Each structure stands twice: as C-alpha cells, then as structure tokens.
Amino acid sequence: MKILILNYEYPPLGGGAGIITMHIAKNFAKRGNIVVVVTAWYNGLSEIEPINNNLEIIRLKSKRKFMHRSFPLEMYSWMKMANKFLSTYLKNNRFDICLANFSIPGGYVAKNIKKKFGLPYCILSHGHDIPWYYPRQMFFYHLILYFIIRSVCLKSLLNFVQTTFMKQNIDRFTGKRLNHKNIIIPNGIEPFKNLLNDRAKQPFTIIFVGRFVNQKDTSTLLKALKELKRMDIPFRLFMVGDGPLRKKMEKFVKKNDFKDTVFTGWIPQEQVQSYYQKSHIMVTPSRAEGMSIANMEALAAGVFLITTPVSGNREMLSYCKNGVLVEPENYNEIANQIQNFYFKRYLSKKLNTRNYANQFTKQYNWEIIAERYEQEFEKSLLLGKNPV
C-alpha cells in the first residue's frame, strides 16, 4: 500500500502529534508499505529526507518561527504550500490513501487533493481540532471554522480518535448517521530498552513533561509542591518542556525556594527518556488532553502517574495500576497523593518499576497500533465506502 501522511509537525518539530505521526509512519514502512510524509521545514532540516527505502519525509518551506509551537497564520501558510506542492506532486506520484493529521490544517489539504485527484483520505484527530472538545481555549477558533471542519470530517473515509471521550465528541459533531466511521485506535508506545534497576537509590524525584500552557495547568502542580515542602518532604523536580508560562513558573520556584529544580527547555526525545528513568512520580494536572504521549511514556518507564480524569487517562490506568486520578485544579489532593507514595512506596523501596512498565507496554505497542490502522484502511478501501 502507498500511504501519504500529512502533518504540519514532524519531529523534531512540534509535540505529541508529531511523535505519533513519526511512530505510525515508521511502523507502516516497517510493515512493507511505501510512506511519504509531507510536513513543515525548519532551519537546519533537510527539505527531502529519505529515512529508508519505504519512508521519505518532505518538508515544505512555509512560515514557521519556532520549533515547538506554531500559530494559526503559520498553519495557514503550510496549508497553502501543501496545496500548491501536492497539486504538482500527485500528477506523477500515486497513492492508495492519505492519512491527514488534524481536521485543520491536514484535513483541509486532504479534502482539496481528494477533489482534484480522487485520493481518499482519513482524519487522525488529536482532540482539540474537533468542536467542542476544549471550548475553554478553542471556542472562537471552532466557531469561525465550524463548517469547514464539519465538511472535512463528513467527506473523509474514516475519522480516527484515541479515546472513548473523543469518539463521543466527534459522534455528536458528525451526527448519528456517520458514527460508524469514527474509529477508536489508541496511541502506542515504544518500550524502554534499558529500565534503571537502581531507581530506588535516586533522590525522591517528581517530573512534568509538556508545554507550559494553561491547558496543562502547571500552576496547580507548583501549588501542590508548595504544600509538599510545607510537609517537610524533600523532593527533586524536573520540568521538561517550555512555553509561555515558563518565566512565571521560574519566579514561583525561586520565591518558594524549590532548591533542587531543573528547567530543561525543549530537549531531544532521547534526553527526555533519561529524565523519566531518574524519576518516581509524574504529575500532569491537565484540564484537557487528547491521549497524552507524555503520560504514556511515563507509564512505559515505570513512573507512578498522578493525573486528572481527562480523555485517555482513565483508560491507560485501567491497564496499568501504577497511578491515580485526581480532580482538576485540586492541588491539595495532588500533594496528599505524593505524600502517600513517598511514605508507602519510595521509603519502603516498593517501586516495582519493571513489572508496571511491562504491563503497560504489552497493551500499547506501536507495531500493533500501526497494524490496526492498516486493517481499517484496507477494509474501507475494499468496501469502497463513499462518504457524503
């Protein structure tokens, strides 16, 4: 099968959605499919990068200022470049199917090339691109683009989401008649090759991984750690990532004298994994998520997860009992759960890291996930489903 993948972000650009695209693309290629990923260029990256005989990355020179975040006008720029490039490229390069990440920008481009070349497309949603997934932040964006997003989702062959909550949302959006084409396939994870056996010897360590934005609610984490300090529980803190709230967070850390704290900024994935290996607890007090790659990585590394019952987290912890759900914005509950872990598991050395990690990665594996996507493609193409 020849598969075209569209995503304006692909590692080292972007966050979780780019990582998801990378793993799916690599595993499609590993299974013998021919895969081309069309993404955005950034200074220092190759415009055309053959990964192996089956996988090629094409980067388009659209307007992009930052490696790890993008703005609507930059996405619009990539959409224009992608439409222009594919209008020529697809005249001489045939594909069986297109997998477009996000209803906009990827899905909008896919809809245009379907009209021109008849190439069927599927949407891979990551949550917030579908109304009204996170209205607190996305309301006006969804309001303005509502009918465009709806048209993209209605004309797709399939719409993939990662969790039950995401399916309930897109089912309402597309309408009951088309619920059958909204398919749940969770994200996957790469097993850690070398899990540290001496994690119990590490100083008691808490980690956060992600963007420093309101959606991730880092302020609740810092308030919880202030309570932890008041309890006289010593801790080391890794803040892995970056974002507009960083300066405010650094001021809070300095004011409250969190002495053993590291702000890493954006770092390569290999380095992120090394921080998981040295940590005991991951705290992600998010107000909304798609299906958090950071949470999955933490569980795959055997890190105890304290998180909120937003999309995907409940499912993950149902397969791996190495974590607990807390109510959003409840920093006292987070502090109490950290304290409980510290006394019952850290001090007693009952971490059981490897067993929890193996338990989780057995359920969520990228090879299995890629095969499920491929099966859905083949089934739909064989049946010749015609979207409205």
C-alpha positions as CSV (number, residue, x, y, z in Angstrom):
1,M,0.0,0.0,0.0
2,K,1.2,3.5,-0.8
3,I,0.3,5.9,2.0
4,L,0.6,9.7,2.0
5,I,0.7,11.3,5.5
6,L,0.1,15.0,6.2
7,N,1.1,16.7,9.4
8,Y,2.5,20.3,9.6
9,E,4.6,19.0,12.5
10,Y,7.0,16.1,12.5
11,P,10.0,15.5,14.8
12,P,12.0,17.5,15.7
13,L,9.0,19.9,15.2
14,G,6.0,20.0,17.5
15,G,4.9,17.9,20.4
16,G,2.8,14.8,20.8
17,A,1.0,14.8,17.5
18,G,4.4,14.9,15.6
19,I,5.7,12.0,17.7
20,I,2.5,10.0,16.9
21,T,2.9,10.6,13.2
22,M,6.6,9.5,13.3
23,H,5.8,6.2,15.0
24,I,2.9,5.4,12.7
25,A,4.9,6.3,9.6
26,K,7.9,4.2,10.7
27,N,5.7,1.2,11.5
28,F,3.8,1.5,8.3
29,A,7.1,1.4,6.4
30,K,8.4,-1.5,8.6
31,R,5.3,-3.5,7.5
32,G,6.3,-3.1,3.8
33,N,4.1,0.0,2.9
34,I,5.6,2.9,0.9
35,V,5.1,6.0,3.0
36,V,5.6,9.7,2.2
37,V,5.2,12.3,5.0
38,V,4.6,15.9,4.0
39,T,5.4,18.3,6.8
40,A,6.9,21.7,7.5
41,W,10.5,22.8,7.1
42,Y,12.6,24.4,9.8
43,N,16.1,26.0,9.7
44,G,18.7,23.2,9.7
45,L,16.4,20.4,8.5
46,S,16.6,18.8,5.1
47,E,13.8,19.5,2.7
48,I,13.8,15.9,1.4
49,E,14.9,13.2,3.8
50,P,14.8,9.5,2.9
51,I,14.6,7.5,6.2
52,N,14.8,4.1,4.4
53,N,13.6,2.5,1.2
54,N,10.0,2.7,2.3
55,L,9.8,6.1,4.1
56,E,10.5,9.6,2.9
57,I,10.0,13.0,4.7
58,I,9.2,16.0,2.5
59,R,9.5,19.4,4.3
60,L,7.8,22.5,2.8
61,K,9.2,25.9,3.4
62,S,6.2,27.6,5.0
63,K,6.4,30.3,7.6
64,R,7.4,28.9,10.9
65,K,9.3,30.8,13.7
66,F,9.5,28.3,16.5
67,M,10.4,24.6,16.6
68,H,8.0,23.5,19.3
69,R,4.9,25.7,18.7
70,S,3.0,27.1,15.8
71,F,0.4,29.8,15.2
72,P,-2.7,29.9,13.0
73,L,-1.1,32.1,10.3
74,E,1.9,29.7,10.2
75,M,-0.5,26.8,9.8
76,Y,-2.3,28.7,7.0
77,S,1.0,29.2,5.3
78,W,1.7,25.5,5.4
79,M,-1.7,24.7,4.0
80,K,-1.1,27.0,1.0
81,M,2.3,25.5,0.4
82,A,1.0,21.9,0.8
83,N,-1.9,22.5,-1.6
84,K,0.5,24.0,-4.2
85,F,3.1,21.3,-3.8
86,L,0.7,18.4,-3.9
87,S,-1.2,19.8,-6.9
88,T,2.0,19.1,-8.9
89,Y,3.5,16.2,-6.9
90,L,0.4,14.0,-7.2
91,K,0.3,14.2,-11.0
92,N,3.3,11.9,-11.1
93,N,3.0,10.1,-7.7
94,R,0.1,7.8,-7.0
95,F,-1.1,6.8,-3.5
96,D,-3.8,4.5,-2.2
97,I,-4.8,6.6,0.7
98,C,-4.0,9.8,2.7
99,L,-3.8,10.0,6.5
100,A,-4.2,13.7,7.5
101,N,-3.4,14.8,11.0
102,F,-5.9,17.3,12.4
103,S,-9.1,18.3,10.7
104,I,-7.2,21.6,10.1
105,P,-4.7,22.0,8.7
106,G,-4.0,18.5,7.4
107,G,-7.6,17.5,6.7
108,Y,-8.4,20.7,4.8
109,V,-5.4,19.9,2.4
110,A,-6.5,16.3,2.1
111,K,-10.1,17.4,1.2
112,N,-8.7,19.6,-1.6
113,I,-6.5,16.9,-3.1
114,K,-9.3,14.4,-2.9
115,K,-11.4,16.8,-5.1
116,K,-8.5,17.2,-7.6
117,F,-7.2,13.6,-7.7
118,G,-9.8,11.4,-6.1
119,L,-7.4,10.3,-3.4
120,P,-9.5,9.0,-0.4
121,Y,-8.4,10.4,3.0
122,C,-8.8,9.7,6.7
123,I,-8.5,12.2,9.5
124,L,-6.4,11.5,12.5
125,S,-7.7,13.8,15.2
126,H,-5.8,14.7,18.3
127,G,-8.7,16.0,20.3
128,H,-8.8,19.8,20.2
129,D,-9.2,20.1,16.4
130,I,-12.8,18.9,16.7
131,P,-15.5,21.2,18.1
132,W,-16.3,21.4,21.0
133,Y,-13.6,19.4,22.6
134,Y,-11.9,22.1,24.7
135,P,-14.2,25.2,24.5
136,R,-12.3,27.0,27.3
137,Q,-9.4,27.6,24.9
138,M,-10.7,26.8,21.4
139,F,-14.2,28.3,21.3
140,F,-13.7,31.1,18.9
141,Y,-11.4,29.0,16.7
142,H,-14.1,26.3,16.4
143,L,-16.8,28.9,15.9
144,I,-15.1,30.5,13.0
145,L,-14.1,27.2,11.3
146,Y,-17.1,25.1,12.3
147,F,-18.5,24.5,8.8
148,I,-15.1,23.9,7.3
149,I,-14.1,21.3,9.9
150,R,-17.5,19.7,9.6
151,S,-17.1,19.4,5.8
152,V,-13.6,17.9,6.2
153,C,-14.9,15.3,8.6
154,L,-18.0,14.4,6.6
155,K,-16.1,13.9,3.4
156,S,-13.4,11.7,4.9
157,L,-13.3,7.9,4.5
158,L,-12.7,7.5,8.3
159,N,-12.1,9.7,11.3
160,F,-9.6,8.2,13.9
161,V,-9.7,9.2,17.5
162,Q,-7.8,7.8,20.5
163,T,-10.3,7.6,23.3
164,T,-13.9,7.0,24.2
165,F,-14.4,10.6,25.2
166,M,-13.0,11.8,21.8
167,K,-15.4,9.4,20.0
168,Q,-18.4,10.7,21.9
169,N,-17.4,14.2,20.9
170,I,-16.9,13.6,17.2
171,D,-20.0,11.4,17.1
172,R,-22.1,14.4,18.2
173,F,-20.3,16.6,15.7
174,T,-20.7,14.4,12.6
175,G,-24.2,13.1,13.6
176,K,-25.6,9.7,14.4
177,R,-25.8,8.6,10.7
178,L,-22.0,8.7,10.4
179,N,-20.9,7.4,13.8
180,H,-19.7,4.2,12.2
181,K,-16.8,5.9,10.5
182,N,-15.4,7.4,13.7
183,I,-13.0,4.8,14.9
184,I,-11.1,4.5,18.2
185,I,-7.4,3.5,17.9
186,P,-5.3,4.5,20.9
187,N,-1.8,5.8,20.7
188,G,1.1,3.5,21.2
189,I,4.5,3.5,22.9
190,E,8.0,2.2,22.3
191,P,9.2,0.0,25.2
192,F,12.2,1.4,27.1
193,K,15.3,-0.6,26.2
194,N,17.1,-0.2,29.5
195,L,15.0,0.5,32.6
196,L,17.1,1.6,35.5
197,N,17.2,-1.1,38.3
198,D,18.5,1.3,40.9
199,R,15.8,3.9,40.7
200,A,15.2,3.4,44.4
201,K,18.7,4.9,45.0
202,Q,17.7,8.1,43.2
203,P,16.6,11.2,45.3
204,F,12.8,11.4,45.5
205,T,12.0,12.9,42.1
206,I,8.9,14.4,40.6
207,I,8.7,15.1,36.8
208,F,6.4,17.1,34.5
209,V,6.8,16.8,30.7
210,G,4.9,19.0,28.2
211,R,4.1,22.5,27.2
212,F,4.0,25.2,29.9
213,V,0.5,26.4,29.0
214,N,-2.9,26.9,30.8
215,Q,-4.3,23.7,29.3
216,K,-1.6,21.7,31.2
217,D,-2.3,23.6,34.4
218,T,1.3,23.7,35.7
219,S,0.2,26.2,38.4
220,T,-1.7,23.5,40.2
221,L,1.4,21.3,40.2
222,L,3.5,24.1,41.7
223,K,0.9,24.8,44.4
224,A,0.9,21.1,45.3
225,L,4.7,21.1,45.6
226,K,4.5,24.2,47.8
227,E,2.2,22.1,50.1
228,L,4.7,19.2,49.9
229,K,7.5,21.5,51.0
230,R,5.4,22.6,54.0
231,M,5.1,18.8,54.9
232,D,8.9,18.7,55.0
233,I,9.1,16.1,52.3
234,P,12.3,16.5,50.3
235,F,12.0,16.3,46.5
236,R,13.9,16.9,43.3
237,L,11.8,18.5,40.4
238,F,12.3,18.1,36.6
239,M,10.3,20.5,34.5
240,V,10.8,19.1,31.0
241,G,9.5,21.4,28.2
242,D,8.9,25.0,27.6
243,G,6.1,27.5,26.9
244,P,4.7,31.0,27.6
245,L,4.3,30.3,31.3
246,R,7.9,29.4,31.9
247,K,9.1,32.8,33.4
248,K,6.1,32.9,35.7
249,M,6.8,29.3,36.8
250,E,10.5,30.0,37.4
251,K,9.6,33.0,39.6
252,F,7.3,30.8,41.7
253,V,10.0,28.2,42.1
254,K,12.6,30.8,43.2
255,K,10.1,32.5,45.6
256,N,9.2,29.2,47.3
257,D,12.8,28.0,47.4
258,F,12.5,24.8,45.4
259,K,16.2,24.3,45.6
260,D,16.7,21.1,43.5
261,T,14.7,22.1,40.4
262,V,15.7,21.8,36.8
263,F,14.0,23.5,33.8
264,T,15.3,21.7,30.8
265,G,13.7,23.6,28.0
266,W,12.9,21.6,24.8
267,I,15.3,18.7,24.5
268,P,15.6,15.7,22.2
269,Q,13.4,12.7,22.9
270,E,16.4,10.5,23.9
271,Q,17.2,13.0,26.7
272,V,13.6,13.1,27.8
273,Q,13.7,9.4,28.3
274,S,16.8,9.8,30.6
275,Y,14.7,12.1,32.8
276,Y,11.9,9.5,33.1
277,Q,14.5,6.9,34.1
278,K,15.5,9.1,37.1
279,S,12.0,10.0,38.3
280,H,9.5,8.4,40.6
281,I,6.3,10.4,40.1
282,M,4.9,12.1,37.0
283,V,2.3,14.8,37.7
284,T,0.1,16.1,34.8
285,P,-2.9,18.1,36.2
286,S,-4.2,18.8,32.7
287,R,-7.6,20.5,32.1
288,A,-7.9,18.7,28.7
289,E,-5.9,16.2,26.6
290,G,-6.2,14.0,23.5
291,M,-4.3,10.9,24.6
292,S,-1.2,12.2,26.3
293,I,2.1,10.8,24.9
294,A,3.9,12.1,27.9
295,N,1.7,10.1,30.3
296,M,2.2,7.0,28.2
297,E,6.0,7.4,28.2
298,A,6.0,7.8,32.0
299,L,3.9,4.6,32.5
300,A,6.2,2.8,30.0
301,A,9.1,3.8,32.1
302,G,7.5,2.6,35.3
303,V,6.9,6.1,36.7
304,F,3.9,6.5,39.0
305,L,1.4,8.8,37.3
306,I,-0.8,11.4,39.1
307,T,-3.2,12.9,36.6
308,T,-6.7,14.1,36.0
309,P,-9.6,12.1,34.6
310,V,-9.5,13.8,31.2
311,S,-9.6,11.9,27.9
312,G,-7.5,8.8,27.8
313,N,-6.1,8.8,31.3
314,R,-8.7,6.6,32.8
315,E,-8.2,4.0,30.0
316,M,-4.4,4.0,30.5
317,L,-4.6,3.4,34.2
318,S,-7.2,0.7,33.8
319,Y,-4.5,-1.4,32.1
320,C,-1.7,-0.3,34.5
321,K,-2.4,0.2,38.2
322,N,0.7,2.4,38.6
323,G,-1.1,5.7,39.1
324,V,-4.1,7.6,40.4
325,L,-6.7,10.1,39.2
326,V,-7.3,13.4,41.0
327,E,-9.8,16.1,40.4
328,P,-8.7,19.1,38.2
329,E,-7.2,22.1,40.0
330,N,-7.1,20.2,43.3
331,Y,-3.5,20.8,44.5
332,N,-4.2,19.6,48.0
333,E,-5.2,16.2,46.6
334,I,-2.1,16.0,44.5
335,A,0.1,16.9,47.5
336,N,-1.6,14.2,49.6
337,Q,-1.1,11.5,46.8
338,I,2.6,12.4,46.5
339,Q,3.0,12.2,50.3
340,N,1.2,8.8,50.3
341,F,3.6,7.5,47.6
342,Y,6.6,8.8,49.3
343,F,5.9,7.0,52.6
344,K,4.3,3.8,51.3
345,R,6.4,3.1,48.2
346,Y,9.5,5.3,48.0
347,L,10.8,4.9,51.5
348,S,9.9,1.2,51.6
349,K,11.5,0.7,48.1
350,K,8.3,-0.9,46.8
351,L,8.5,0.6,43.3
352,N,8.1,-2.5,41.1
353,T,9.2,-0.4,38.2
354,R,9.8,-3.1,35.6
355,N,6.6,-5.1,36.2
356,Y,4.5,-2.0,35.8
357,A,6.3,-0.9,32.6
358,N,6.0,-4.3,31.0
359,Q,2.3,-4.5,31.9
360,F,1.7,-1.2,30.2
361,T,3.8,-1.7,27.0
362,K,2.2,-5.1,26.4
363,Q,-1.1,-3.3,25.9
364,Y,0.1,-0.2,24.0
365,N,2.6,-1.1,21.3
366,W,3.2,0.9,18.1
367,E,3.6,-2.2,15.9
368,I,0.1,-3.4,16.9
369,I,-1.4,0.1,16.6
370,A,0.0,0.6,13.1
371,E,-1.4,-2.8,12.0
372,R,-4.9,-1.7,13.2
373,Y,-4.7,1.5,11.1
374,E,-3.7,-0.6,8.1
375,Q,-6.5,-3.0,8.6
376,E,-9.1,-0.2,8.8
377,F,-7.6,1.3,5.6
378,E,-7.8,-2.0,3.7
379,K,-11.3,-2.8,4.9
380,S,-12.7,0.6,3.9
381,L,-11.0,0.7,0.5
382,L,-12.1,-2.8,-0.2
383,L,-15.7,-2.0,0.7
384,G,-15.5,1.2,-1.4
385,K,-17.2,3.3,1.3
386,N,-18.5,6.6,-0.1
387,P,-18.6,9.5,2.4
388,V,-21.3,12.2,1.8
